[in-house]
């Protein structure tokens, strides 16, 4: 299975880089990756595309693009408005 997935990954990478798949160096596959693939593969109906990396689901990997002064202003506003010890005002229930 690892060989099939490795060849598929090299084929896709070769198409993106306009190169032959055999000229692309093979990347190693860990045992954990094989385990995760083996769990995902049957669930997908045995489609090889389901074994593509899921790095887009890993969350935010780059630092914030906001200026530190803006981050400080947002922090102050949240602290003053929502992070207070006061209870929110009670709302009157409306009858329809």
N, C-alpha and C positions, 0 to 999 in steps of 0.2 A: 504494500500500500504506500509506503514511504517513497519508493521509487516512482510509482505512478504520479503521486502528488508532486514530487520534485520535478519530474519532466513537465507536468502541466504548468507549474509555476515558472519554469524556465521558458516554456513556449509563450506564455502570456507576456513575460518580461521581454522576450525577444521581439514579439509583435510591437510592443510599446516603444522599444528602442530601435526597431527596424533592423534586427540582426537575426541570425540563425540561432535556434534554441541551443544547438550543440556547442556554440561558441561562448555561452554564458556559463560561468562557474556554478557548480552545484552548491547550494546552501545546506548545511547540516540540519537534521531534524531531530529534536529531542524526544525522549520517551513521553514526556507530558504532552507534547504537541500531537504525537500519535494517538494518545489516549483520548484527547479532546476531539480529534478528527474522527476517530472510530465511533464516538458517541454521536457526533453531528451527522455523519454520513448516512446511517440508516434512517434517521429522522427526516432527512431531506429527500427520501426516495432514491437514495444511492446516486445522487447527482454530484459530480466532481466539483462543480462550482460552489457547493456549500462548504468546501474546505478552504476557500479563500480566506486570507487573514481578516480578522475583525478589529483591526486597529482603530477604525473610526468610532468604535464604541468604548474606547478606553478613557474618554474624558478629556478635559482640557490639559494639554501638555505644554503649552506656551505661556509665558508670563502675561499678566494683564496688560492691555494696551492703553488703559486709562492713565492719565497723568496722576502722580501721587497726591497732588493738591485736590483733585476732583474726588479721589478715593476718600480723602480725609473729610471733605465736605459731605459726601454721602454717609459716611460713618457717623458724623456728628448729627445729621438730620435724622437718621434712623434711631440713634440713641436718645434724642430729645423727644421724638414723636411716639415711637413704639416701645422702646425699652425703658418704660417708666414703672414706678411702683404703684401708680394710680390705676384703679380699675377702669375699664372703659365705661362710658355712660350707658345706662340701661335704656333699652328701646321699648317703646310702648307697643304692645301687640295690637295690630289693627284687625277689626272684624270686617269681613267681607259681605 
